[in-house]
Amino acid sequence: MQKCATVNYKIKKARGATMGMYSLIEDNVNKFYDIAFEEISECENVYELAENMQEHEHLLQGSSEADCVDDLYSEMWYEYVSKYATN
C-alpha cells in the first residue's frame, strides 16, 4: 500500500514539473513575441527582422515555434505590413 502511494506521489510530482516546464516555455515564447512586436516597427524588411531577432531565438527553445522560425518571421511580417497597406 505504501509503495503505491509513493508511486502516485512521484507521478503527481512529475506531472507538476512537466506543467511547470510548459509554463516556462509559454512564458518565454510570449517574451519572444513581445520583443518581436517591438522590433518589427524598426525593420525595413523581414530579413532585418530575422537578423534582429536571432539573439532572442533561444526563448523559443522547447516550443513548436522553434522548428519553423523562418515561417514565423514571414507570418509576423505579413501581418505587420498588411495592417498598414492601403488599397
C-alpha positions in Angstrom: 0.0 0.0 0.0 2.8 2.4 0.9 4.6 1.6 -2.3 1.5 2.6 -4.4 1.3 5.9 -2.5 4.9 6.6 -3.3 4.4 5.8 -7.0 1.4 8.1 -7.1 3.3 10.9 -5.4 6.1 10.6 -7.9 3.7 10.6 -10.8 1.9 13.7 -9.5 5.3 15.4 -8.8 6.5 14.6 -12.3 3.2 15.9 -13.8 3.6 19.1 -11.8 7.2 19.5 -13.0 6.0 19.0 -16.6 3.3 21.6 -16.2 5.9 24.0 -14.7 8.1 23.4 -17.7 5.3 24.1 -20.1 4.5 27.3 -18.3 8.2 28.4 -18.5 8.2 27.6 -22.3 5.0 29.5 -22.8 6.3 32.5 -20.8 9.5 32.5 -22.9 7.5 32.3 -26.2 5.4 35.3 -25.0 8.6 37.2 -24.2 9.8 36.4 -27.7 6.6 37.7 -29.3 6.7 40.9 -27.1 10.3 41.6 -28.3 9.5 40.8 -31.9 6.5 43.1 -32.0 8.6 45.9 -30.6 11.4 45.2 -33.1 9.3 44.8 -36.2 8.4 48.5 -36.4 12.1 49.3 -36.6 12.8 47.0 -39.5 12.8 47.7 -43.2 12.0 44.1 -44.3 11.6 40.5 -43.0 15.3 39.8 -43.3 16.2 42.6 -41.0 13.6 41.4 -38.5 15.1 37.9 -38.6 18.6 39.3 -38.1 17.5 41.4 -35.2 15.6 38.6 -33.5 18.3 36.0 -33.9 19.7 36.8 -30.5 16.3 36.1 -28.9 15.6 32.8 -30.6 16.7 30.9 -27.5 13.4 31.9 -26.0 11.6 29.6 -28.4 13.6 26.5 -27.2 11.2 23.7 -26.4 8.3 25.2 -28.3 6.8 24.2 -31.7 7.7 27.7 -33.0 11.4 26.8 -32.7 11.1 24.4 -35.6 9.7 26.9 -38.0 11.3 30.3 -37.2 11.6 31.4 -40.8 7.9 30.9 -41.3 7.2 32.6 -38.1 9.1 35.7 -39.2 7.3 35.7 -42.6 3.9 35.5 -40.9 4.7 38.2 -38.5 6.0 40.5 -41.2 2.9 39.8 -43.4 0.6 40.7 -40.6 2.5 43.8 -39.7 2.7 45.1 -43.3 -0.9 44.2 -44.1 -2.1 46.5 -41.2 -0.5 49.4 -43.0 -1.2 48.5 -46.6 -3.5 50.9 -48.4 -6.0 49.7 -51.0 
